[in-house]
Amino acid sequence: MSTARKVREIIESKKSGTLLSYSDFESINDGVAVSTELSRLYSDGKIERISKGLYSVSGISELGNKVFPNDRKIQAKLLEESGGYVSGPQAYNELRLTTQVANEVTIVCKKWTRKIKIRNLSIKYVKARFEFQKDDVPYLQLLDAIKDIKKIPDTSREELISLLKFKINKLSMIETEILVGWALKYKPSVKATLGGILQDCGFKSEKLKKSLNPLSEYKVGRIKKYINCRAQWRIV
């Protein structure tokens, strides 16, 4: 069977509006031929080009309109392609740390740093500084929130610390140790802030303490007032 026929069969097996990228054609070991056939199918109106390397299967709705995937589906596909996770304002909204709805989605990924815009969806890719797996994402999102705490809008610093304490306090001992392990990869001010929050919750982390310079002080702004054990962590 020709490469063109294989590509067409894959596309014909999908519903209208289904998103497709080159990874959906990995079983066809001829990237150039796949790209050529996708361009031909786009010209023929069989598929729609959403962005570079991203297509959707063409179709018409019952109302006579072209079928397009919504922003959520596009975002999910981009996450799948990049192997990343959502951070920034959208993640903090989903963690209920802010009520503000993000107009830009931040994706931390292993591949690249860049910005793209697909219709009304703005995507900011930030290259990860270390390897991670899907199961690690909830811990990384909490640590990112601590890192970005001065930038999180529409919530007072006191309430943010209170919400973070509440979420961290719900972690099991094993989950807390995993969180601490990931925190070791973050900058010292994040480690100190987490150390203070954990100690306020009744958990003193020697790992975090030993990872910090005992002579350094950590400036975290107004949130210091709401960390009771700030002195033990040299938070100023």
KEMIFI-50402 format. One record per atom (N, C-alpha, C): residue in one letter; chain; x, y, z. Coordinates in pm, 1 decimal, decimal comma. Layout:
% KEMIFI-50402
   residu   chaine          X          Y          Z
        A        A          X          Y          Z
...
This chain:
% KEMIFI-50402
   residu   chaine          X          Y          Z
        M        A       84,2     -119,9        0,0
        M        A        0,0        0,0        0,0
        M        A       88,1      125,5        0,0
        S        A       53,2      224,4      -77,3
        S        A      133,0      346,1      -87,4
        S        A      122,6      428,5       41,2
        T        A      223,0      513,6       61,2
        T        A      221,7      602,7      177,5
        T        A       99,6      693,6      175,3
        A        A       66,6      744,3       56,5
        A        A      -49,8      833,2       43,8
        A        A     -177,2      762,6       88,9
        R        A     -191,6      635,7       49,6
        R        A     -311,4      560,0       88,5
        R        A     -315,0      536,9      238,9
        K        A     -198,6      507,0      297,7
        K        A     -191,5      485,7      442,5
        K        A     -231,3      611,7      518,9
        V        A     -181,6      727,3      473,0
        V        A     -216,1      854,3      537,5
        V        A     -366,3      879,3      527,8
        R        A     -422,1      856,8      410,7
        R        A     -564,9      879,9      390,0
        R        A     -649,9      785,7      476,3
        E        A     -605,9      662,4      491,2
        E        A     -681,7      567,2      572,0
        E        A     -684,0      609,3      718,5
        I        A     -571,4      658,6      768,2
        I        A     -566,5      706,3      907,3
        I        A     -663,0      822,5      925,7
        I        A     -660,1      916,4      832,1
        I        A     -747,3     1033,6      841,0
        I        A     -894,8      994,9      828,3
        E        A     -924,1      903,6      737,1
        E        A    -1063,1      862,9      715,6
        E        A    -1121,0      785,9      833,5
        S        A    -1032,5      733,4      919,8
        S        A    -1079,3      659,2     1037,5
        S        A    -1115,7      751,9     1154,1
        K        A    -1087,8      882,4     1137,2
        K        A    -1111,9      980,0     1244,1
        K        A    -1240,6     1058,0     1220,4
        K        A    -1298,9     1105,7     1330,3
        K        A    -1418,7     1188,9     1321,4
        K        A    -1381,5     1331,3     1279,3
        S        A    -1478,5     1402,0     1223,9
        S        A    -1457,7     1543,0     1189,1
        S        A    -1415,1     1621,4     1313,3
        G        A    -1315,6     1709,0     1297,5
        G        A    -1268,3     1789,8     1408,8
        G        A    -1157,5     1725,6     1489,1
        T        A    -1123,9     1598,3     1459,8
        T        A    -1014,4     1530,5     1530,0
        T        A     -881,1     1595,6     1495,6
        L        A     -800,1     1620,1     1596,4
        L        A     -669,1     1680,9     1574,0
        L        A     -566,2     1575,3     1536,5
        L        A     -479,5     1611,3     1443,9
        L        A     -375,6     1521,7     1395,7
        L        A     -242,1     1594,4     1389,1
        S        A     -137,2     1524,4     1425,3
        S        A       -1,9     1578,4     1409,7
        S        A       84,7     1467,4     1352,1
        Y        A      210,3     1495,9     1328,7
        Y        A      298,2     1396,1     1266,8
        Y        A      311,4     1270,7     1352,1
        S        A      293,8     1284,7     1482,2
        S        A      306,0     1167,4     1569,0
        S        A      195,6     1064,7     1542,1
        D        A       83,3     1109,5     1485,0
        D        A      -24,9     1016,8     1452,7
        D        A        8,1      929,6     1332,0
        F        A      118,9      962,4     1264,6
        F        A      157,9      887,6     1144,5
        F        A      294,2      821,0     1164,4
        E        A      332,3      798,6     1289,8
        E        A      463,7      740,4     1319,4
        E        A      478,5      599,4     1263,4
        S        A      364,9      530,0     1245,3
        S        A      372,1      393,5     1191,4
        S        A      416,5      391,6     1045,1
        I        A      410,7      509,0      981,4
        I        A      453,9      521,8      841,5
        I        A      595,8      577,6      842,1
        N        A      690,7      497,3      809,1
        N        A      831,4      536,8      821,3
        N        A      881,5      616,2      701,3
        D        A      811,1      722,8      672,2
        D        A      852,6      809,4      561,1
        D        A      797,0      949,5      587,3
        G        A      868,2     1025,3      670,6
        G        A      821,2     1156,7      712,2
        G        A      799,4     1253,7      598,1
        V        A      886,5     1250,0      499,4
        V        A      875,2     1341,0      385,4
        V        A      747,4     1312,2      307,1
        A        A      721,2     1184,4      281,4
        A        A      601,4     1146,2      206,7
        A        A      474,3     1179,8      284,7
        V        A      477,6     1163,7      418,1
        V        A      362,7     1198,5      502,9
        V        A      335,7     1348,2      493,4
        S        A      442,1     1426,8      504,3
        S        A      428,2     1573,1      496,8
        S        A      371,9     1615,6      361,4
        T        A      420,5     1552,6      255,5
        T        A      372,8     1585,2      120,1
        T        A      223,7     1553,2      105,9
        E        A      183,3     1437,3      156,9
        E        A       43,3     1396,7      144,7
        E        A      -47,6     1485,1      231,0
        L        A       -1,5     1524,8      349,5
        L        A      -80,7     1614,7      433,5
        L        A     -101,2     1749,6      364,2
        S        A        2,7     1799,0      299,7
        S        A      -10,3     1924,5      224,8
        S        A     -111,1     1909,5      110,6
        R        A     -108,5     1794,5       43,8
        R        A     -202,1     1769,8      -65,9
        R        A     -346,1     1761,9      -12,6
        L        A     -365,4     1694,3       99,1
        L        A     -498,7     1679,9      157,8
        L        A     -552,3     1814,4      207,9
        Y        A     -460,1     1897,6      256,7
        Y        A     -500,4     2032,4      298,9
        Y        A     -546,5     2113,0      177,4
        S        A     -473,2     2103,5       69,2
        S        A     -510,5     2175,0      -54,4
        S        A     -644,0     2125,5     -109,0
        D        A     -671,6     1995,6      -87,3
        D        A     -796,7     1936,7     -136,0
        D        A     -914,1     1961,1      -40,7
        G        A     -886,1     2024,2       76,1
        G        A     -993,0     2052,3      170,5
        G        A    -1032,5     1935,0      258,3
        K        A     -950,9     1829,7      258,7
        K        A     -981,6     1712,2      339,9
        K        A     -943,7     1732,5      487,3
        I        A     -844,6     1816,1      510,0
        I        A     -803,0     1849,8      645,8
        I        A     -782,7     2000,5      655,3
        E        A     -791,5     2052,4      778,9
        E        A     -767,6     2194,4      804,9
        E        A     -633,3     2208,9      874,8
        R        A     -557,0     2311,1      839,0
        R        A     -430,2     2337,0      907,7
        R        A     -457,6     2429,5     1026,1
        I        A     -434,5     2379,1     1145,9
        I        A     -457,0     2456,5     1268,2
        I        A     -334,9     2543,2     1298,2
        S        A     -217,8     2484,8     1286,8
        S        A      -90,3     2556,7     1299,3
        S        A       15,2     2468,0     1235,2
        K        A      138,1     2511,1     1237,1
        K        A      245,1     2433,3     1174,8
        K        A      250,6     2293,1     1235,5
        G        A      231,4     2192,6     1151,7
        G        A      239,5     2054,5     1197,2
        G        A      116,3     2003,5     1270,2
        L        A       11,0     2084,0     1276,0
        L        A     -110,6     2044,0     1346,9
        L        A     -231,1     2064,3     1255,2
        Y        A     -307,5     1957,2     1237,7
        Y        A     -421,9     1958,5     1146,4
        Y        A     -546,8     1905,9     1216,8
        S        A     -662,1     1930,1     1156,3
        S        A     -785,0     1865,8     1202,8
        S        A     -860,0     1811,6     1082,6
        V        A     -936,7     1704,2     1106,1
        V        A    -1012,9     1642,1      998,3
        V        A    -1130,1     1733,6      961,7
        S        A    -1141,9     1763,6      834,6
        S        A    -1248,0     1853,8      788,6
        S        A    -1386,0     1790,9      805,3
        G        A    -1484,8     1876,6      821,1
        G        A    -1622,7     1829,1      831,1
        G        A    -1717,6     1947,0      843,1
        I        A    -1845,9     1920,1      821,9
        I        A    -1948,7     2022,6      830,2
        I        A    -2049,3     1982,5      938,4
        S        A    -2083,0     2075,9     1027,0
        S        A    -2179,2     2047,6     1133,2
        S        A    -2321,7     2046,1     1079,2
        E        A    -2416,1     2007,2     1165,5
        E        A    -2557,1     2003,8     1126,0
        E        A    -2609,2     2142,8     1089,4
        L        A    -2542,0     2245,5     1142,0
        L        A    -2582,3     2382,9     1112,9
        L        A    -2515,4     2437,4      987,4
        G        A    -2433,6     2353,0      925,5
        G        A    -2369,0     2394,8      801,4
        G        A    -2237,9     2468,1      820,1
        N        A    -2182,0     2462,2      941,6
        N        A    -2054,9     2530,0      968,9
        N        A    -1939,8     2429,9      967,1
        K        A    -1819,6     2479,1      936,7
        K        A    -1702,0     2393,9      943,2
        K        A    -1679,0     2348,5     1087,6
        V        A    -1638,2     2224,0     1103,2
        V        A    -1611,5     2169,8     1236,1
        V        A    -1466,2     2197,1     1272,6
        F        A    -1446,1     2270,0     1383,7
        F        A    -1311,5     2297,5     1433,2
        F        A    -1299,6     2247,8     1576,7
        P        A    -1184,0     2197,3     1617,2
        P        A    -1164,7     2160,0     1757,7
        P        A    -1162,8     2285,8     1844,5
        N        A    -1213,0     2273,9     1967,7
        N        A    -1212,3     2389,9     2056,2
        N        A    -1073,9     2408,2     2119,3
        D        A    -1058,0     2519,5     2190,4
        D        A     -927,1     2554,1     2247,9
        D        A     -878,0     2447,6     2345,0
        R        A     -969,8     2388,4     2422,1
        R        A     -930,6     2285,6     2519,8
        R        A     -868,9     2164,4     2449,7
        K        A     -930,4     2124,0     2339,1
        K        A     -878,5     2008,6     2265,0
        K        A     -743,6     2040,1     2202,1
        I        A     -730,2     2162,8     2152,1
        I        A     -601,4     2203,5     2093,9
        I        A     -494,1     2204,4     2201,9
        Q        A     -528,1     2260,4     2318,0
        Q        A     -431,6     2264,8     2427,8
        Q        A     -390,4     2123,8     2470,8
        A        A     -487,7     2033,7     2480,0
        A        A     -457,6     1896,1     2519,9
        A        A     -363,9     1829,0     2419,5
        K        A     -386,5     1855,4     2291,0
        K        A     -300,8     1797,3     2187,2
        K        A     -159,5     1854,5     2195,9
        L        A     -148,9     1984,7     2219,5
        L        A      -17,1     2047,5     2231,0
        L        A       58,2     1995,4     2353,0
        L        A      -14,4     1970,8     2462,2
        L        A       48,4     1912,1     2580,6
        L        A      100,7     1772,4     2549,5
        E        A       19,3     1695,9     2479,5
        E        A       58,6     1560,1     2442,0
        E        A      182,6     1562,6     2354,3
        E        A      185,2     1654,7     2258,4
        E        A      297,5     1662,5     2164,9
        E        A      426,2     1708,2     2233,3
        S        A      412,9     1801,0     2326,3
        S        A      532,6     1857,8     2390,1
        S        A      581,6     1775,4     2507,9
        G        A      495,2     1686,7     2560,1
        G        A      532,2     1611,3     2680,2
        G        A      542,2     1700,5     2801,5
        G        A      469,7     1813,0     2800,2
        G        A      481,6     1911,6     2907,5
        G        A      365,0     1913,3     3003,3
        Y        A      361,3     2017,8     3085,6
        Y        A      250,3     2036,9     3178,5
        Y        A      214,9     2185,1     3185,4
        V        A       92,4     2213,3     3227,3
        V        A       46,6     2351,7     3237,0
        V        A       94,9     2412,8     3367,4
        S        A      156,4     2529,3     3355,2
        S        A      199,2     2606,6     3470,7
        S        A      139,7     2747,0     3456,0
        G        A      188,5     2842,7     3535,6
        G        A      144,7     2981,1     3520,2
        G        A        0,0     3003,9     3559,5
        P        A      -58,3     3114,5     3514,0
        P        A     -191,8     3156,2     3557,3
        P        A     -301,3     3051,2     3544,2
        Q        A     -300,7     2974,2     3433,9
        Q        A     -407,1     2874,1     3420,1
        Q        A     -396,2     2766,7     3527,5
        A        A     -273,6     2721,3     3553,5
        A        A     -253,8     2619,7     3657,6
        A        A     -295,5     2673,5     3793,8
        Y        A     -263,4     2800,7     3821,7
        Y        A     -295,3     2857,1     3952,5
        Y        A     -445,9     2879,3     3966,6
        N        A     -511,6     2905,0     3852,7
        N        A     -657,8     2914,2     3854,6
        N        A     -718,5     2777,1     3883,7
        E        A     -664,9     2673,5     3821,8
        E        A     -716,4     2538,6     3843,1
        E        A     -686,1     2488,5     3984,3
        L        A     -579,8     2541,4     4045,6
        L        A     -547,8     2508,9     4185,2
        L        A     -629,5     2593,3     4283,3
        R        A     -711,4     2682,8     4226,9
        R        A     -796,7     2773,9     4305,4
        R        A     -714,0     2871,5     4389,7
        L        A     -597,6     2907,7     4336,9
        L        A     -513,9     3008,6     4402,0
        L        A     -547,6     3148,1     4351,5
        T        A     -620,4     3155,7     4241,3
        T        A     -663,2     3283,4     4185,6
        T        A     -792,4     3261,9     4107,7
        T        A     -871,2     3366,9     4099,4
        T        A     -995,5     3359,1     4021,5
        T        A     -975,4     3411,4     3880,0
        Q        A     -858,9     3468,7     3853,3
        Q        A     -834,2     3526,2     3721,7
        Q        A     -821,3     3417,5     3615,4
        V        A     -892,6     3437,8     3503,7
        V        A     -884,6     3344,4     3391,4
        V        A     -768,5     3386,3     3301,8
        A        A     -681,2     3293,4     3273,9
        A        A     -560,3     3325,1     3197,2
        A        A     -592,4     3351,2     3050,3
        N        A     -527,0     3452,7     2992,8
        N        A     -539,9     3475,5     2848,3
        N        A     -419,8     3418,4     2772,9
        E        A     -329,0     3357,6     2847,2
        E        A     -213,6     3289,5     2787,9
        E        A     -187,5     3162,4     2867,1
        V        A     -163,4     3053,2     2796,6
        V        A     -135,4     2924,8     2860,4
        V        A       14,7     2901,6     2860,1
        T        A       69,8     2873,2     2978,1
        T        A      212,1     2843,3     2989,5
        T        A      229,7     2692,0     2995,6
        I        A      310,6     2639,5     2905,1
        I        A      341,0     2496,4     2903,7
        I        A      489,8     2477,9     2930,0
        V        A      520,9     2409,2     3038,6
        V        A      659,6     2373,6     3068,8
        V        A      686,0     2240,9     2999,6
        C        A      784,8     2238,3     2910,8
        C        A      808,4     2117,7     2831,5
        C        A      957,4     2087,8     2819,4
        K        A      987,0     1974,6     2760,9
        K        A     1124,8     1927,2     2752,1
        K        A     1193,6     1968,6     2622,3
        K        A     1117,1     2031,9     2530,7
        K        A     1168,3     2050,8     2395,5
        K        A     1218,3     2190,8     2364,7
        W        A     1141,1     2295,2     2399,8
        W        A     1174,1     2426,8     2345,6
        W        A     1118,2     2540,7     2430,1
        T        A     1163,5     2662,4     2398,6
        T        A     1108,1     2786,2     2452,1
        T        A     1062,3     2869,2     2333,2
        R        A      932,7     2899,7     2328,7
        R        A      879,5     2978,2     2216,8
        R        A      736,4     3019,4     2249,2
        K        A      679,8     3105,5     2164,9
        K        A      541,0     3147,2     2178,1
        K        A      469,0     3122,9     2046,5
        I        A      344,9     3075,6     2055,9
        I        A      263,6     3059,6     1935,8
        I        A      122,1     3108,9     1965,7
        K        A       48,6     3138,9     1861,2
        K        A      -90,9     3179,0     1875,0
        K        A     -174,3     3101,1     1775,3
        I        A     -276,8     3032,8     1824,9
        I        A     -368,8     2956,7     1740,5
        I        A     -508,6     3011,7     1763,7
        R        A     -558,4     3087,0     1665,7
        R        A     -686,2     3156,7     1681,4
        R        A     -682,8     3241,4     1808,9
        N        A     -770,2     3211,2     1907,3
        N        A     -773,1     3293,1     2028,8
        N        A     -684,4     3237,6     2139,6
        L        A     -611,5     3132,1     2108,9
        L        A     -530,5     3063,9     2210,3
        L        A     -384,0     3104,4     2199,6
        S        A     -332,8     3166,4     2305,6
        S        A     -190,9     3203,5     2311,1
        S        A     -116,8     3102,3     2397,5
        I        A      -10,3     3046,8     2342,8
        I        A       67,1     2944,3     2413,2
        I        A      210,3     2994,1     2432,6
        K        A      255,7     2985,0     2555,6
        K        A      394,9     3018,9     2587,4
        K        A      463,8     2891,8     2636,0
        Y        A      560,9     2844,5     2557,6
        Y        A      637,2     2726,9     2596,5
        Y        A      760,9     2771,4     2676,0
        V        A      782,8     2705,7     2787,8
        V        A      902,7     2731,0     2868,9
        V        A      976,6     2598,6     2882,6
        K        A     1103,8     2598,1     2847,7
        K        A     1179,6     2472,8     2853,8
        K        A     1208,8     2433,7     2997,7
        A        A     1177,8     2309,7     3030,9
        A        A     1201,1     2259,3     3166,5
        A        A     1351,2     2249,6     3193,9
        R        A     1386,6     2271,9     3319,7
        R        A     1528,4     2264,9     3358,2
        R        A     1569,0     2124,9     3403,4
        F        A     1471,1     2033,6     3410,8
        F        A     1500,6     1897,5     3455,4
        F        A     1393,5     1802,9     3399,9
        E        A     1424,3     1674,9     3400,4
        E        A     1332,0     1573,0     3352,2
        E        A     1220,1     1550,2     3454,2
        F        A     1101,5     1517,7     3405,6
        F        A      989,7     1487,7     3494,6
        F        A      894,5     1391,7     3424,4
        Q        A      808,1     1330,1     3502,9
        Q        A      706,0     1240,5     3450,1
        Q        A      567,9     1298,0     3481,2
        K        A      466,0     1241,2     3419,7
        K        A      329,6     1290,6     3436,6
        K        A      287,2     1291,7     3583,0
        D        A      327,1     1189,0     3658,7
        D        A      288,2     1180,0     3799,5
        D        A      350,5     1289,9     3885,0
        D        A      455,2     1353,3     3834,0
        D        A      524,9     1457,4     3909,9
        D        A      457,5     1593,8     3899,0
        V        A      368,4     1609,7     3802,4
        V        A      312,7     1740,9     3769,8
        V        A      245,4     1811,5     3888,0
        P        A      161,0     1745,5     3969,7
        P        A       97,8     1816,8     4081,9
        P        A      199,0     1879,7     4178,2
        Y        A      311,7     1813,4     4200,0
        Y        A      415,6     1867,9     4287,8
        Y        A      482,7     1988,8     4222,2
        L        A      510,4     1976,3     4094,0
        L        A      577,2     2085,6     4022,7
        L        A      487,0     2208,7     4014,1
        Q        A      356,6     2187,4     3997,6
        Q        A      264,0     2301,0     3992,2
        Q        A      259,0     2374,4     4125,7
        L        A      263,1     2300,9     4235,8
        L        A      266,6     2365,4     4367,8
        L        A      395,6     2445,2     4385,6
        L        A      506,6     2387,4     4345,2
        L        A      635,3     2457,0     4357,8
        L        A      643,3     2577,1     4264,4
        D        A      586,3     2564,6     4145,8
        D        A      581,0     2679,2     4054,2
        D        A      499,2     2792,3     4115,8
        A        A      390,8     2755,5     4185,6
        A        A      307,3     2857,4     4250,7
        A        A      386,6     2931,2     4358,2
        I        A      467,9     2859,3     4433,9
        I        A      553,3     2923,7     4534,2
        I        A      655,2     3014,0     4465,0
        K        A      712,5     2964,1     4355,2
        K        A      811,2     3043,3     4279,7
        K        A      750,7     3173,7     4227,5
        D        A      625,4     3164,8     4181,6
        D        A      559,4     3279,5     4118,5
        D        A      464,2     3353,1     4212,5
        I        A      475,5     3328,8     4340,4
        I        A      373,2     3376,3     4433,9
        I        A      353,2     3527,7     4429,6
        K        A      457,2     3601,8     4398,8
        K        A      444,7     3748,2     4391,2
        K        A      366,0     3791,9     4268,0
        K        A      353,4     3701,9     4169,4
        K        A      287,4     3737,8     4043,5
        K        A      142,9     3689,6     4036,8
        I        A      100,1     3606,3     4130,3
        I        A      -35,3     3550,6     4124,0
        I        A     -135,9     3660,4     4157,9
        P        A     -227,5     3691,1     4065,3
        P        A     -317,8     3805,6     4082,9
        P        A     -447,6     3771,4     4156,6
        D        A     -516,5     3875,3     4200,2
        D        A     -653,8     3866,3     4252,1
        D        A     -668,5     3787,9     4381,8
        T        A     -557,0     3760,1     4449,6
        T        A     -562,7     3691,0     4578,3
        T        A     -459,8     3756,2     4670,0
        S        A     -499,6     3784,9     4793,7
        S        A     -406,8     3848,6     4887,5
        S        A     -293,4     3753,4     4921,9
        R        A     -178,3     3808,7     4962,0
        R        A      -64,4     3725,4     5000,1
        R        A     -100,4     3634,7     5117,5
        E        A     -177,4     3687,8     5212,0
        E        A     -217,4     3608,2     5328,0
        E        A     -301,7     3488,1     5284,8
        E        A     -395,2     3513,0     5194,7
        E        A     -481,9     3404,7     5148,9
        E        A     -403,8     3302,0     5067,6
        L        A     -307,9     3348,9     4987,4
        L        A     -226,4     3256,1     4909,0
        L        A     -149,1     3160,4     4999,6
        I        A      -85,5     3214,8     5102,0
        I        A      -10,6     3129,4     5194,8
        I        A     -105,5     3033,7     5265,9
        S        A     -221,7     3083,1     5303,9
        S        A     -320,8     2998,8     5370,3
        S        A     -366,1     2884,7     5279,3
        L        A     -390,1     2915,3     5150,5
        L        A     -433,0     2813,3     5055,7
        L        A     -322,4     2711,1     5030,6
        L        A     -199,5     2758,6     5019,9
        L        A      -87,5     2666,5     4999,4
        L        A      -68,6     2575,8     5120,7
        K        A      -80,4     2632,9     5239,6
        K        A      -70,4     2551,0     5361,7
        K        A     -179,0     2444,0     5363,5
        F        A     -300,0     2483,3     5323,5
        F        A     -411,4     2389,3     5322,3
        F        A     -383,8     2273,6     5227,0
        K        A     -334,0     2305,1     5106,5
        K        A     -307,4     2201,7     5007,3
        K        A     -192,0     2111,8     5049,7
        I        A      -87,2     2173,2     5101,1
        I        A       30,1     2095,9     5142,6
        I        A       -1,3     2010,8     5264,4
        N        A      -85,0     2061,4     5352,7
        N        A     -122,4     1987,9     5473,4
        N        A     -200,8     1861,7     5441,4
        K        A     -263,7     1858,2     5323,4
        K        A     -343,8     1741,9     5282,7
        K        A     -256,5     1630,2     5226,0
        L        A     -129,6     1658,9     5201,3
        L        A      -39,9     1557,9     5145,5
        L        A       -5,2     1453,1     5250,0
        S        A       11,7     1330,5     5205,3
        S        A       59,7     1225,7     5295,7
        S        A      208,0     1247,9     5323,9
        M        A      263,6     1172,8     5417,6
        M        A      405,8     1186,5     5448,7
        M        A      491,1     1154,2     5325,9
        I        A      452,6     1049,3     5253,6
        I        A      529,0     1011,6     5133,3
        I        A      519,4     1122,1     5028,5
        E        A      400,0     1177,0     5008,2
        E        A      381,8     1284,2     4909,7
        E        A      460,3     1409,2     4949,9
        T        A      465,7     1436,0     5079,6
        T        A      543,2     1551,1     5127,7
        T        A      691,2     1532,2     5097,6
        E        A      740,8     1411,9     5115,2
        E        A      881,6     1383,0     5086,2
        E        A      910,1     1397,5     4937,2
        I        A      813,6     1357,1     4854,0
        I        A      830,0     1373,0     4709,1
        I        A      834,1     1521,9     4674,4
        L        A      745,7     1600,1     4735,5
        L        A      744,4     1745,5     4712,7
        L        A      878,8     1806,6     4750,3
        V        A      931,6     1766,5     4864,7
        V        A     1061,5     1817,4     4910,1
        V        A     1170,9     1778,4     4810,8
        G        A     1165,3     1655,2     4761,6
        G        A     1265,6     1609,8     4666,0
        G        A     1267,5     1696,3     4540,6
        W        A     1149,7     1732,4     4489,3
        W        A     1143,5     1819,6     4372,6
        W        A     1185,7     1961,6     4406,8
        A        A     1155,2     2005,7     4527,5
        A        A     1191,0     2142,3     4568,6
        A        A     1341,8     2163,5     4565,0
        L        A     1418,1     2057,6     4583,6
        L        A     1563,8     2069,2     4582,5
        L        A     1617,0     2116,9     4448,1
        K        A     1534,8     2105,2     4343,6
        K        A     1576,0     2148,7     4210,2
        K        A     1541,1     2295,7     4183,6
        Y        A     1472,2     2360,0     4278,0
        Y        A     1429,1     2498,8     4261,8
        Y        A     1527,2     2593,9     4331,6
        K        A     1509,6     2722,7     4306,1
        K        A     1600,8     2822,1     4362,5
        K        A     1585,4     2827,9     4514,9
        P        A     1688,3     2878,2     4586,3
        P        A     1688,4     2877,5     4732,4
        P        A     1566,6     2944,6     4797,4
        S        A     1517,7     3054,5     4740,0
        S        A     1403,7     3123,1     4801,9
        S        A     1279,2     3035,8     4802,6
        V        A     1262,8     2951,4     4698,8
        V        A     1149,3     2857,9     4694,2
        V        A     1166,7     2751,5     4801,8
        K        A     1287,8     2701,5     4816,9
        K        A     1314,7     2598,8     4918,7
        K        A     1290,9     2654,7     5058,8
        A        A     1335,6     2777,0     5080,7
        A        A     1316,2     2838,0     5212,3
        A        A     1167,7     2862,4     5240,2
        T        A     1096,4     2912,3     5140,8
        T        A      952,7     2937,7     5157,8
        T        A      878,5     2808,1     5186,1
        L        A      909,0     2704,0     5108,7
        L        A      844,5     2574,6     5132,7
        L        A      881,0     2522,1     5271,3
        G        A     1007,8     2537,9     5309,6
        G        A     1049,1     2492,7     5442,2
        G        A      969,7     2559,9     5553,2
        G        A      948,4     2691,9     5538,9
        G        A      870,0     2764,7     5638,5
        G        A      725,1     2719,8     5640,8
        I        A      666,7     2700,8     5522,5
        I        A      526,7     2655,8     5513,9
        I        A      512,3     2516,7     5574,7
        L        A      606,2     2428,5     5542,2
        L        A      600,1     2293,0     5596,3
        L        A      613,1     2293,7     5748,7
        Q        A      703,9     2375,4     5799,4
        Q        A      721,6     2379,8     5944,6
        Q        A      599,1     2438,5     6013,2
        D        A      535,1     2535,3     5949,3
        D        A      407,8     2587,0     6001,9
        D        A      302,6     2476,6     6007,9
        C        A      315,0     2379,3     5915,7
        C        A      219,7     2267,1     5910,9
        C        A      264,4     2150,3     5999,3
        G        A      375,2     2169,6     6071,8
        G        A      420,7     2066,5     6164,3
        G        A      520,2     1967,8     6106,8
        F        A      580,7     2001,8     5990,5
        F        A      676,4     1911,6     5927,9
        F        A      807,1     1987,2     5905,1
        K        A      911,6     1947,0     5973,5
        K        A     1041,2     2013,4     5956,4
        K        A     1128,8     1928,5     5864,9
        S        A     1171,2     1988,0     5753,2
        S        A     1249,6     1913,9     5654,8
        S        A     1398,6     1943,1     5670,1
        E        A     1472,0     1843,1     5714,8
        E        A     1617,1     1857,8     5726,7
        E        A     1683,0     1861,6     5589,4
        K        A     1622,1     1792,3     5491,7
        K        A     1676,9     1794,7     5355,3
        K        A     1678,3     1935,9     5299,3
        L        A     1567,1     2005,7     5316,4
        L        A     1561,3     2143,6     5267,4
        L        A     1658,6     2231,8     5343,6
        K        A     1663,5     2213,9     5474,1
        K        A     1751,8     2297,1     5557,9
        K        A     1897,5     2278,6     5516,0
        K        A     1938,5     2154,3     5494,0
        K        A     2078,2     2126,4     5458,6
        K        A     2112,5     2176,0     5318,4
        S        A     2010,6     2193,9     5234,4
        S        A     2036,1     2238,9     5096,7
        S        A     2057,2     2390,1     5088,4
        L        A     2031,0     2460,5     5198,4
        L        A     2040,6     2606,0     5200,1
        L        A     2167,8     2653,2     5268,6
        N        A     2220,0     2764,0     5221,5
        N        A     2336,5     2826,2     5285,6
        N        A     2292,2     2884,7     5419,9
        P        A     2349,3     2838,9     5530,8
        P        A     2304,6     2885,6     5663,4
        P        A     2331,2     3033,9     5689,4
        L        A     2412,3     3097,0     5604,0
        L        A     2443,2     3238,6     5623,0
        L        A     2359,0     3329,5     5533,6
        S        A     2286,8     3269,1     5439,2
        S        A     2207,8     3349,4     5345,3
        S        A     2071,7     3384,9     5404,3
        E        A     2017,2     3495,8     5353,7
        E        A     1880,1     3534,6     5386,6
        E        A     1798,8     3533,9     5257,7
        Y        A     1667,3     3510,7     5271,4
        Y        A     1583,8     3491,8     5152,9
        Y        A     1469,2     3592,1     5152,7
        K        A     1476,8     3683,2     5056,1
        K        A     1376,9     3787,9     5046,9
        K        A     1256,6     3737,0     4966,4
        V        A     1141,4     3735,1     5030,3
        V        A     1021,6     3682,4     4964,4
        V        A      908,3     3784,9     4961,7
        G        A      937,4     3907,6     5005,0
        G        A      834,6     4011,1     4999,8
        G        A      733,9     4001,0     5113,1
        R        A      613,2     4047,5     5086,2
        R        A      511,0     4058,6     5190,4
        R        A      462,9     3926,1     5245,7
        I        A      485,0     3816,5     5172,4
        I        A      434,6     3687,8     5221,5
        I        A      504,2     3643,4     5349,5
        K        A      622,3     3703,5     5380,2
        K        A      695,5     3661,4     5500,0
        K        A      610,4     3677,5     5625,9
        K        A      522,2     3776,8     5626,3
        K        A      439,4     3803,6     5745,5
        K        A      347,7     3686,9     5778,5
        Y        A      319,3     3603,1     5679,8
        Y        A      221,4     3496,6     5698,5
        Y        A      286,7     3359,1     5712,8
        I        A      420,5     3359,5     5724,0
        I        A      493,9     3235,4     5752,7
        I        A      546,1     3247,1     5895,2
        N        A      487,2     3174,8     5985,7
        N        A      519,7     3188,6     6128,7
        N        A      662,8     3148,0     6159,7
        C        A      713,4     3047,1     6089,7
        C        A      847,8     2996,6     6117,5
        C        A      952,8     3061,3     6027,2
        R        A      926,7     3184,0     5985,7
        R        A     1017,5     3248,9     5890,1
        R        A     1158,3     3266,7     5944,4
        A        A     1171,2     3293,3     6074,3
        A        A     1304,4     3317,3     6131,3
        A        A     1391,3     3193,7     6119,6
        Q        A     1332,3     3075,3     6140,9
        Q        A     1409,2     2951,2     6133,0
        Q        A     1460,7     2925,5     5991,7
        W        A     1397,5     2987,8     5893,5
        W        A     1436,3     2967,3     5753,7
        W        A     1500,4     3092,8     5694,1
        R        A     1533,0     3186,3     5780,1
        R        A     1602,6     3308,9     5741,1
        R        A     1528,6     3381,1     5628,1
        I        A     1395,8     3380,4     5639,2
        I        A     1311,0     3449,2     5542,6
        I        A     1292,9     3593,1     5589,0
        V        A     1324,1     3687,3     5500,5
        V        A     1315,9     3830,2     5538,2
        V        A     1232,9     3906,7     5436,1
